[in-house]
């Protein structure tokens, strides 16, 4: 190894895969995949990146090894056994850092290993504190684990990255951390034109261009999708036959409430659930929808809102948590996120064509975000 190299170790052992091989934590995996893509697209001469992965999730990041600066370190543990993975991670990360002569650890989630020493500085990322605000969504044991991790992060991380000013304020309100160590770096937004033929999706889902409403969201209570379904029923009662397309994974039993409401009100033809789709299919559905809806009550960032806005899609969302901040006050907003009549009114008022947003999207550009991370990595390394 060349001693002059700056070696970034990326802890990806938290990435779990479903039986079909696809990542379980879609949003967070998209985030780190985008960041890694930025490191690949905008290279720095003295930099090498080490990706530490569970053996059953290694395929998720194999493509990055096409670049010789990336090294895939497959660890002898499976993501399917979370307890075993956490124990292995805590017992071995210090050894791996010494062996690979890392300059800095990059931990893209909250779970900085409890036994990680400070010989190698680390940057740990906090995406939100959802279990503090929606404890009913989590078992008591899982909520306590999150709390333990966040307390450990606050005490020991060399630097903490939060993905919005909202998350920064929320974290500092609940945990004692030096404010100078808590930095806001937004999630990057990458806009690509989809190669998918919309006609294929039109036939698959029975939708027409510019005539369907779209949302991208996990099916969870705080995502508030039930209100959209109620708004759809409200519109139908007024003679407006909109169709709603929902792309995302089922994450809790709130899907039962939605299914029951759909069946009770005979909305089976109006509510189209695609499940998880590929990024290319999702982008195609963005590009051809009439309006993008995002009714969430809690977001640390809200990537889908920006993905739609940057495409010029009319967006209706809420002012909750980080959503107003990251959309820069440029979307259309409902005042009462639980009021289906207000949602229906906003949908009827929404334009059919493209819109122009007077927003500074450059703050979410990949090169800008990766540059902020690189600056932070070098800064904390210089202080060790």
N, C-alpha and C positions, 0 to 999 in steps of 0.2 A: 504494500500500500504506500502511496505517496503521502508523506507527512504533511504536505502543504494543502491537502484537500480539506474542504469543509464538508463534513459528513452529517447528514440529517437522518436521524432514525425516526421512522413513522410507525407508531404502534397501531396496528390494524387488527389485533387479536380480538377486538370486540365485535368484528364483523361476523355475523351469523348468516347461514344460508338455509333456505327452506328445502324441503325434499326435492323440489324441481331444480335446485342449484342456484336459484336467484337470491340475492341478498334480502334478509328479513327487514332491515332498517333502511328502507328505500331512500328517504329524504337525506339522512346523514351520510349514506354511502354516495349519493349523488354529489353532496357537498365536497367530500374528500376526493372523489374522482375528478371533479372539476379543478380542485386545487392542484392535484398531481398533474393533471393535463396542462395546467399553467406552468408548472415547473418544467414540463417537457417542451412546451411551445416556446418558452422564453428562457433559454439555458443561460447559466452562469458558468464560466470556464472552470472554476476550481471546485465545483459542487458535485457531490454524489449523494444519492438518496437510497436508503435501505428500508425496504418495506417488510415488516414483520407480520406474518399472517398465520392463521390456523391452517392445517393441511387441507381441511375440507372446503376452505374458502379461498385457497390460493388462486384458483382459476379466475376469480373476480378481478384480479390485478395483474394477471400474466401479461396483458398487452403492453404494460409499461416497460417490460424488460426488452422490448424491441430497441429501446434507447439504452446504450451501454452504460449510461450514468446511473441507471436504476438497477438495484439488486433485490431480488425477491428472496426473503429468508423464510422458508417454510418451517414452522415450529412443530414439534411432535405432540400436538394436542389438537382436539377437534372442538369446533365452536358449539357443537350440539350439547356438550357437557359444560354448562356455564361455570359451575362451581370448580370443576377440575381446571378449566381454562384460567379462571381468576387466580387459583392457587399457583399454577405453573407460571403465570405471568409475574406474580409477585416474587417468586423464588428465583427467577431466571433473568429478569430484565437488566439488573445491574451487571451480571456476567456478560450478557450480550453486548452491552454498551462498551465494556472494557475490551472484549474480543474484537469488536468491529471499529474500535477507536472513534466512537461517535463524538461529534462536536456539540450536538444538541438533540434533545428528544422533542418530537412533535406528537402530541397526544390529542387527536381530533375530537375526543369526547371527554366527558366529565371524569372518567374512571382512571385517574392517575394512580398507578399501583401504590398501595399503602407502604410497601417496603422499598420503594425506589429511593436511593440516596441522592444527595445533591452534588455528587462529583461531576455529573453531566447535567447542565441546566435544561429545564424543560418548559415548553409552552403547552398549556392545557386549555382546551376550548370548552366553554359553557354555552349550550344552545338555548336552554330555558330551565326554569325551575318548576316544571309542570306538576310534579307530585306534591309540591307544597300548596298549590292552588286547587288541584283536583285530586285529593287523596283517595277519593272513592274509586278512581280509575286503577288503583294499584293495591296490591296486597300490603299488609303492614310491614312484612319483612322486606319487600322490595323498596318501599318508601324509606325505611330506615337505612337501607343500603345506599340509596341516593344521597340521603342526608349525610351519612358518614363520608361518602366520596367528596361531596361539596365542602365539608369541613376540612378534609385533608387537602383539597385543592387550595382553599383559602389560606391555610397555614404554610404549605410547603412548595407550591408551584413557583418556579422562578418568574413566570409571567402567566397571566390569565387573559385569554381572548374571549370576549363576549361578542355576539353577532348583531347586537343593536344597542342603542343607548338605553332602551327600555330594560333589556336584560342586565345591563350594567347597574342601573339603579336598583333593580329587583335583587340582584345578588348582594350588593353592598348593604341593602336594607336588612338582609337575613343572615349574612355571614361577615365575620370580622376579617377584613383583608386590607392590606395597604392599597389605597386607591391608585397609587402610581403604578402598581403591578397589573391593574385591570384595564385592558385596552379594548376599544371597540374596533373590530374589523368586520365589515359586512360580508355576507356570503357573495360569491361571484355569480353573475348571471350570464349564461352563454346562450346566445340565440343563433340557431341554425335553421335554415329552411328545410323542411321535411322532404325526404325523397319518396314518401309514401303517396300513392295515388288515392286521393280522397274518395274516388268512386268505389274503391274496394271497401273502405270503412262505411260509406253510405249504404252499400248493399248489406254489409254485415249487421249494422245496427239500425237500419231503417230510418236514416236521417238525411235531411237535405241541407245543402250549403246555405249558411246564414239564417237558418230557420230553427236551430236548436240552441239551447243554453248549455253551458259547459262548466264543470268544476273538477278540480284535481284535489283530492283529499282522502286521507285515511278515514275509515268509518269509525269515529270515536265521538263520545258524547260532546266534548268541548268543540268539536268541529261544526256542530249545530246544523247538520245536513237535514235534520227533520223539519226545520223551519222552511228550507227551500222546497221540500216536498209538499208542505202545507200551502206554500205560496203558489205552487203549481196547481193544486186543487182549487184554490181561491180564484186563480185566473181562469180555470176551466169553467167554474160556475158563472163567470162573467162572459163566457163565450170565446175565450182565447185558448187555442189548443197548442200550447208550447210543449216541447219535449225537453227533458233534462238528462244530459249524459254525465255520469259520475265515474271518474277513473280513480282507483285507489284500492288499498288493501283493507280488509276487515280487521280492526284492532281490538274491538271490545263488543259487548252485547248490544250496543246501540243499534246495530244492524237489525236486530229483532224488532225494535220499535218502528224502524223505517218500513220493514217488510210488512208488519201488521197494518200500518197506516195505508200503505200502497194497496194491499189486498182489500181492506175495509172500504176504501174509496175508489176501487176499480181503476187504479192508475198504472196497471201493469204495462200498458203500451206507452205511457208517457214518461216513465222513469226507466232509464236504460243504464244498467250497471255493467261496466266493461271489465271490472277487476283491474289488476295491474296490467298496464300495456307497456310496450317498448317506448323508449324516449322518442323514437321517430314517429310512432303512431300518436303518442300524446301531442307532439308538436303539430302534427297534421290536424288533430282535433282542435287545438288552439286556433290554428290559422283559418279554419272554415266555420267557426261558431258565430252566432249572432252576438252573444254577450257572455263574458266570463263572470261567474259568481263565486264569491269566497266568503261564506257566512261565519267564519271561525270566531270564537270568543277568546281564544288564547293562542298567540304565536310569538315565538322568540324572534322571528324574522318574517316569513311569509313569501317564500320564493315564487310560488305560482302566480301571485298577484303581479309581480314584476315581469315574469315570463310572458304574461298576457299583455301587460301595458307596453312593453318594449316592442311588441308586434302590432301595436295600434288597435288592439281589441278593446271595445268598451268594457270596463270593469266596474262591478258593484261589489263593495265589501263593507267591512265594519271599521270603526275607529278603535277597536279594542287592542290593548297591549302595544305591540310593535307595528301594527298594520298601517296606521296613519303616518307614522314616522318614515317607514321604508318606502311607502307610496308617495311620500312628499306632499300629501294633501291634494293629489291630482286625480285620484279616482272619484267615482261616485260612492257615497257612503249612506248607509241607513243609520238613523239615530237610535232606533231600538232593534237590535239584531234578532230579537225573538218575536217580532211583529210581522207575521206573514203578509198582512195587508200592505204594510210599507214596502216590503220586498216586491210584492206584485206591482205596486205603483211605480217603483224605480225601474222594474223590468219593462213595463209598458213605455216608459219615457226614454229608454235606452235607444240610441241610434243603431241603425242596421249596418252602416258602413264603418270604415276605419276612422279613428279619432287621433288627434295630435295632443300629446301630453307635454306641458311645459315643465318638464322634470329633468334633473341632472342625472342621467343614467350612467354617466362616465364613472361615478363613484362605485358602480358595481362591475366595472370592466375587469376581466380576468387578469390582465397585465398589472393593473393598479392594485388589485387585491394581493396577488402573489408578491408584488414588490413590497407591500406592507409587511407580509409575513417574513420575507427575507431580511428586511431591515430589523425586525424584532429578533429574529434568530441571531443575527450577527451582534446585535446590541447586548443580549443577555450572555452570549458567549464571551464578549469582551470584558464582562464584569466578573467572570469566574477566575 
